[in-house]
Amino acid sequence: MKAQKVIILTLLVMLTFTNNGICQKKQKKIKCRLDVDKVDAFSGDTIKDKYLRYIWRGAVLGFSRVGKNYIIHLNVSKVGDKKESVNQGDELFLKLNNGEMLTLKCGKEAKPDSRIEADQYSAEVYTYYRIEFPVSQEDLLNLINSPPIALKMNIAGEEKSLTFKEDDQKDVSDAVYCILH
Protein backbone atom coordinates (compact mmCIF):
# COMPACT_ATOMS: atom_id res chain seq x y z
CA MET A 1 0.00 0.00 0.00
CA LYS A 2 2.80 2.39 0.92
CA ALA A 3 4.71 1.50 -2.28
CA GLN A 4 1.62 2.20 -4.40
CA LYS A 5 1.25 5.66 -2.84
CA VAL A 6 4.92 6.44 -3.54
CA ILE A 7 4.56 5.31 -7.18
CA ILE A 8 1.36 7.31 -7.69
CA LEU A 9 2.89 10.39 -6.04
CA THR A 10 6.04 10.04 -8.21
CA LEU A 11 3.93 9.77 -11.36
CA LEU A 12 1.91 12.85 -10.40
CA VAL A 13 5.08 14.88 -9.78
CA MET A 14 6.56 13.77 -13.14
CA LEU A 15 3.32 14.61 -14.93
CA THR A 16 3.26 18.06 -13.33
CA PHE A 17 6.86 18.83 -14.38
CA THR A 18 6.21 17.55 -17.92
CA ASN A 19 3.06 19.67 -18.31
CA ASN A 20 4.86 22.75 -17.01
CA GLY A 21 7.60 22.30 -19.59
CA ILE A 22 10.44 21.52 -17.22
CA CYS A 23 11.03 18.14 -18.83
CA GLN A 24 10.11 19.29 -22.33
CA LYS A 25 12.55 20.51 -24.94
CA LYS A 26 12.67 24.26 -25.21
CA GLN A 27 11.64 25.50 -28.64
CA LYS A 28 13.86 28.09 -30.26
CA LYS A 29 12.65 31.63 -29.96
CA ILE A 30 13.32 33.95 -32.84
CA LYS A 31 13.39 37.70 -32.36
CA CYS A 32 12.03 39.19 -35.54
CA ARG A 33 13.73 42.46 -36.35
CA LEU A 34 12.34 43.39 -39.73
CA ASP A 35 13.57 46.26 -41.89
CA VAL A 36 9.94 46.99 -42.88
CA ASP A 37 6.85 45.76 -41.01
CA LYS A 38 3.66 47.66 -41.81
CA VAL A 39 0.17 47.41 -43.25
CA ASP A 40 -0.61 49.21 -46.50
CA ALA A 41 -3.17 51.94 -45.71
CA PHE A 42 -5.04 51.48 -48.99
CA SER A 43 -5.03 47.73 -49.62
CA GLY A 44 -4.69 46.44 -46.06
CA ASP A 45 -1.86 44.14 -47.22
CA THR A 46 0.88 43.18 -44.81
CA ILE A 47 4.28 44.43 -45.99
CA LYS A 48 7.43 42.92 -44.52
CA ASP A 49 11.09 43.17 -45.62
CA LYS A 50 14.16 41.59 -44.12
CA TYR A 51 17.64 42.03 -45.57
CA LEU A 52 20.65 40.05 -44.41
CA ARG A 53 24.16 41.38 -44.18
CA TYR A 54 26.47 40.94 -47.16
CA ILE A 55 26.49 37.33 -48.30
CA TRP A 56 29.54 38.09 -50.40
CA ARG A 57 31.30 41.36 -51.13
CA GLY A 58 28.80 43.47 -53.00
CA ALA A 59 25.72 41.25 -52.56
CA VAL A 60 22.84 41.35 -50.09
CA LEU A 61 20.12 38.71 -49.82
CA GLY A 62 16.63 39.81 -48.79
CA PHE A 63 13.11 38.53 -48.35
CA SER A 64 9.84 40.42 -48.87
CA ARG A 65 6.16 39.88 -48.38
CA VAL A 66 3.36 42.00 -49.77
CA GLY A 67 0.01 40.46 -48.89
CA LYS A 68 0.30 36.83 -50.01
CA ASN A 69 3.11 37.46 -52.50
CA TYR A 70 6.67 36.54 -51.52
CA ILE A 71 9.93 37.61 -53.16
CA ILE A 72 13.59 36.76 -52.60
CA HIS A 73 15.84 39.72 -53.49
CA LEU A 74 19.45 39.59 -54.51
CA ASN A 75 20.95 43.09 -54.52
CA VAL A 76 24.33 43.07 -56.24
CA SER A 77 26.95 45.73 -56.95
CA LYS A 78 29.76 45.28 -59.46
CA VAL A 79 32.75 47.51 -60.12
CA GLY A 80 32.59 49.22 -63.50
CA ASP A 81 29.94 50.54 -65.85
CA LYS A 82 28.10 47.36 -66.89
CA LYS A 83 25.59 47.30 -69.71
CA GLU A 84 24.26 43.73 -69.33
CA SER A 85 20.88 43.19 -67.70
CA VAL A 86 19.73 40.22 -65.67
CA ASN A 87 16.94 38.85 -67.84
CA GLN A 88 13.49 37.78 -66.80
CA GLY A 89 13.62 34.00 -66.41
CA ASP A 90 17.32 33.87 -65.44
CA GLU A 91 17.75 31.27 -62.70
CA LEU A 92 18.99 31.34 -59.12
CA PHE A 93 19.98 27.95 -57.72
CA LEU A 94 19.84 27.27 -53.98
CA LYS A 95 21.23 23.95 -52.74
CA LEU A 96 19.37 23.11 -49.54
CA ASN A 97 20.63 21.41 -46.41
CA ASN A 98 18.49 18.33 -47.16
CA GLY A 99 20.17 17.85 -50.57
CA GLU A 100 17.32 19.29 -52.65
CA MET A 101 17.89 22.00 -55.25
CA LEU A 102 15.55 24.99 -55.27
CA THR A 103 15.51 26.79 -58.63
CA LEU A 104 13.96 30.25 -58.78
CA LYS A 105 13.36 32.33 -61.91
CA CYS A 106 13.91 36.07 -62.08
CA GLY A 107 10.47 37.69 -62.17
CA LYS A 108 11.39 40.75 -64.20
CA GLU A 109 14.39 42.20 -65.99
CA ALA A 110 16.94 43.76 -63.63
CA LYS A 111 18.51 46.64 -65.54
CA PRO A 112 21.93 47.95 -64.58
CA ASP A 113 22.02 51.16 -62.55
CA SER A 114 25.50 52.70 -62.81
CA ARG A 115 26.70 55.38 -60.41
CA ILE A 116 29.90 57.20 -59.64
CA GLU A 117 30.95 57.00 -56.03
CA ALA A 118 33.68 59.29 -54.84
CA ASP A 119 35.51 60.33 -51.75
CA GLN A 120 38.24 62.94 -51.32
CA TYR A 121 40.88 60.60 -52.77
CA SER A 122 39.24 58.74 -55.66
CA ALA A 123 36.16 58.06 -57.75
CA GLU A 124 34.90 54.74 -58.98
CA VAL A 125 31.96 53.55 -61.07
CA TYR A 126 29.68 50.85 -59.65
CA THR A 127 26.76 49.10 -61.30
CA TYR A 128 23.86 47.99 -59.11
CA TYR A 129 21.27 45.29 -59.75
CA ARG A 130 18.10 44.57 -57.76
CA ILE A 131 17.11 41.08 -58.82
CA GLU A 132 13.70 39.74 -57.73
CA PHE A 133 12.66 36.10 -57.56
CA PRO A 134 8.99 35.36 -56.84
CA VAL A 135 8.76 32.40 -54.48
CA SER A 136 5.92 30.30 -53.07
CA GLN A 137 5.05 30.03 -49.42
CA GLU A 138 5.82 26.29 -49.62
CA ASP A 139 9.35 27.00 -50.87
CA LEU A 140 9.87 29.48 -48.04
CA LEU A 141 8.70 26.90 -45.50
CA ASN A 142 11.23 24.53 -47.04
CA LEU A 143 13.95 27.19 -46.48
CA ILE A 144 13.06 27.34 -42.78
CA ASN A 145 13.33 23.57 -42.32
CA SER A 146 16.30 23.11 -44.65
CA PRO A 147 18.23 26.36 -45.14
CA PRO A 148 20.44 26.84 -48.19
CA ILE A 149 24.04 25.66 -48.03
CA ALA A 150 25.01 27.11 -51.42
CA LEU A 151 23.83 29.63 -54.02
CA LYS A 152 24.72 29.97 -57.70
CA MET A 153 23.68 32.43 -60.41
CA ASN A 154 24.93 34.06 -63.57
CA ILE A 155 24.81 37.82 -62.96
CA ALA A 156 25.35 39.98 -66.03
CA GLY A 157 27.77 37.56 -67.67
CA GLU A 158 29.62 36.51 -64.50
CA GLU A 159 28.84 33.31 -62.64
CA LYS A 160 28.70 33.87 -58.90
CA SER A 161 28.53 31.12 -56.32
CA LEU A 162 28.59 31.08 -52.57
CA THR A 163 28.72 28.52 -49.80
CA PHE A 164 26.71 29.66 -46.79
CA LYS A 165 28.38 29.48 -43.38
CA GLU A 166 26.39 27.84 -40.58
CA ASP A 167 25.51 31.25 -39.06
CA ASP A 168 24.31 32.48 -42.46
CA GLN A 169 22.10 29.39 -42.84
CA LYS A 170 20.49 30.19 -39.50
CA ASP A 171 20.06 33.84 -40.51
CA VAL A 172 18.24 32.79 -43.70
CA SER A 173 15.99 30.41 -41.78
CA ASP A 174 15.18 33.06 -39.15
CA ALA A 175 14.55 35.81 -41.75
CA VAL A 176 12.14 33.60 -43.70
CA TYR A 177 10.34 32.66 -40.47
CA CYS A 178 9.88 36.36 -39.68
CA ILE A 179 8.53 37.15 -43.16
CA LEU A 180 5.98 34.34 -42.91
CA HIS A 181 4.77 35.13 -39.36
Secondary structure, DSSP 4 states (H G I P E B T S, - for coil): -HHHHHHHHHHHHHHHHHHTTSSSPPPP------SEEEE-TTT--EEEEEEEEEEETTEEEEEEEETTEEEEEEEEEEES---PPBPTT-EEEEEETTS-EEEEE-SS-B--EEEEEE-SS-EEEEEEEEEEEEE-HHHHHHHHHS-EEEEEEEETTEEEEEE--HHHHHHHHHHHHHHH-
